[in-house]
């Protein structure tokens, strides 16, 4: 496993050498905000690209946790390029929660999801993704054939303004997606009429079992019909949503200043 005493270079060497203890690689940042200099914990993009290059030489790591690392759109692009190369990237679970990924980063990840055939669990909870990013991620579900769980909760601007378009995309994609099992859109500000569009897609999906939204959690009925018998399904009590639980504010990450030049190519000759 990755040791807190390892330098970043030592960790990269362990990854390249297929260290058997790194199946679940946890590089999550601090739990409680800034602690003793956030830069010591966060992964600036120049380290993210090195990590992605090392992972493309690795066939052991299947789960990667990069939550709370101040990841931005540039980092998301590097990660997306790694995911596209799924013949060399073996990740099945990726946690990118509690970062600073915006619509541009979500777009890069959505493009990767259209081609990736290994990733099964993706957590993008509590980023800064808004309606355009939601729209792109929703579209990708129509093409993805592997993802089973997608968490977009606590992106409070996801459903604002012209989010009906994103809701339609989710509904259309869910109707043709036969692999996704769980979708979490809780605390994403979709209006009731937008949620109805999403639920319409949920009903048409052959694989989805649950979709959590602000007003309720949609669940597929487990009742089985018996010929000649009328089966009454008792509705589950809806949990009360405490909308005061979460107060969103834009986070200003104290990370190294970076150029917004196009991402470097991860694929070596």
N, C-alpha and C positions, 0 to 999 in steps of 0.2 A: 504494500500500500504506500501511498505518498506520505512521506514523513514531513512534519512541520519544520524539521531541521534541514531538509533538502533545499539546496539552492535551486533556482529555476533551471539552470543548466543541468544540474544533476537529475532533476525530474525529467527533462527532455530526453536525457540519455537512457533513463529507465524505460521511458515509453518506446524509444527506438529499438531497445534491446528486448522488447516484448516481455517485460517483467510480469510474471504470472500473478503478482499480488495487485495489479492495477486493473482488474476487471471492472470494478466500480471506482472511477476516478472522481473524487470529491475535491473540487477547488473553489468551493463556495467562499465568499467574502465574509466580513464580520456581520453578526446578527443584529447588532444594535447600533447602526449608523457609524459615524466617525469614531474610530478608536486608535489612539496612538499613531496618528498619521495614516490616513486612508490609502495613500499611495503605496504603502507597504503591502496592502491586501489586494488592491484592484489590479486588473490585467489591462494595461494599455494596449492599443492595437498592435504595436510592434512585437509584443509578447504573444498576442493572440495568433498572429500569422505563424510564428515559430511553433506554437502549440499545435496548430492545424497541420503544419508540414510534418511534424513528428507523428501525429495520429495517422497520417496517410501511409506511414511506414510501419504501422502497428496493426496486429491482428488479434489482440487480446482485449483491449478496452471496448466494452459494449455500453457502458453507462457513464455519462459525463455531466457533472454538476458545476455550472459556471454562474450560479445565482449570486446576486449582491457583489458584482465585480465592476460596476460602472461601465458595462459594455455599451458601445454606441453603434451608430449605423455602419461605420467602417469595420468594426469588429464583426458585426452581423454579416457583412458581405464576405469576409474571410471564412466565416463558419459555413455560409451558404455554398461557397466554392468547394469546401471540403465535402459537404453532404452530396453535392452533385456527383462527385467521384466515388460512387457507392461500391465500386469494385475494389476499392482500397480502404474506404472508410467503413468500419463495421459497427458503428453506433446504432443501438436499438432504442436508447433512451437519452434525451437531452433536456437539461433544465437550464433555461435562460431567464428565470424569473427575477424580479426585483432589479432590473437594469434600466438603461436609458435608451432602449431601442425604439425608434420612431417609425413612421410610415416607410421611409426609404429602406430601412433595415428589414422591415416586415416584407416589403416587395422582394428583396433578395432571397429571403427565406422561402417565400411562396414559390419562386422560380425553382428553387432546389427541391421543394416538396413535389413538384410536378414530375421530377425525374428520379428522385430517390426511391429505392426499393428495399431499404433496411430499417429506417427509423419507424418505431412503433409508438413512442411516447414523446410528445413535445410540450414543454411548459413555458409559456410566454406571459405568465401572470405578472401583474404589476410592472408593466413597462409604460411607454408613452405612445402607444399605437392608437391612431385615430381612425376615422372612417375609411380613408383611402387604403390604409394598411389592412384593415378588416376586409375590405372588398377584395384585395389581392389574395389574402389568405383563404377567403371563402371560395374564390374561383379555383384555387389549387386543389381543393378537396374533390373536385370533379375529375381530376386526373390522377391523383395519388392512389396507389393500390396497396399501401402497407400500413399507414398511420392508423392506430387504434384509439389514441387518446390525445385531444388537443385542449389545452387550458389557456384561455384568453381572459380570465377573470381579472377584475380590478384594473382594467384599462378604462377609466371612467369617461373618456371622450370617444370611445369606440362607437357608441350608438348615437351621438349627437348630430344635429343638423340634418344633412342629407343621407342619414344612415339607412333609409328605406332601401336604397340601392344595395348596400351591403347585406341587409336582411334578405332581400330577394336572391342575392348570390348564394347566401348560406342555404336558403330554402331549395334553390335549384340544384346546388351541388350535393346536398344531403340526399336528395331524391334519387340520384344516380350513383352515389358512393355506397359500395357494398362492404366496406372494411372498418370504417370508423365506428367505435363502440361508445365513446364518451366525449361529449363536448361541453365545456364550461364557459359560459358567457356571463357569469354572475357579476353584478356591480359594473356593468358596461353601458348603462344608460339607454338601452334600446326601449323605445316607446311600446305600449301595448299592441298597437297595430303592426309594428315591426316584428314583435315577438310572434304574432299570429302567422306571419309569413315564414318565419323560421320553423314554427311547429308544424306547418303544412309539409315542409320538407322532411321533418322528423318522422311523420306518419308514413311517408313513402319509402323511407330508408329500410333496407332489409337487414341492416346490421346494428344500427344505433339502438342503444338501450337507455341512455339518459342524456338529457340536455338541460343544464342548469342555467336559468335566466333570472332576472331581477324579481319578477312577479311569482314565479313558480319553477319547479323542476319537472320537466316533461320526462315521463318514464313509459316505456313500452309495457302494455298490459301483458301479464303472465298467464292470464286465463286461457284455458284450452276448451274449445267447444266440443261437446259430446253430441253425436247425432240424436235428434229427437228430444234434447234436453235444453232448457233455457238456463243459462248460467248468469247469475247476477254477480257483478264485480263491485265490491265495496271500495269506494274511493278512499285513498289515504288522506289523512288530514294534512293540509298544506302548512309547512313550517312558516312561522311569522318572520318576515324579513325586517331586520333592524337596519333601516337606512341611515341611522346615526352612527353605525359602527365604523364607517370608513370615511375619513375626511382626506380628500386628495389634494395634494399640492405638488406643483412641478418641483422636481428635485434638481438641485445644482450639484453635479458630481465634481468632486475635487480630483480630477484626473489630469494626467499629463496632456498639455496642449498638443494637438495633432493636426497634420495637414489633411485637407479633404480631397487630396488627389485620388485618382482611380486606384482601386485595390490592386496589389501586385498579384501576379498569377501564381497560384500555389503549385501548379503542375510542373514538375521538373522534367527536362528532357532526358 
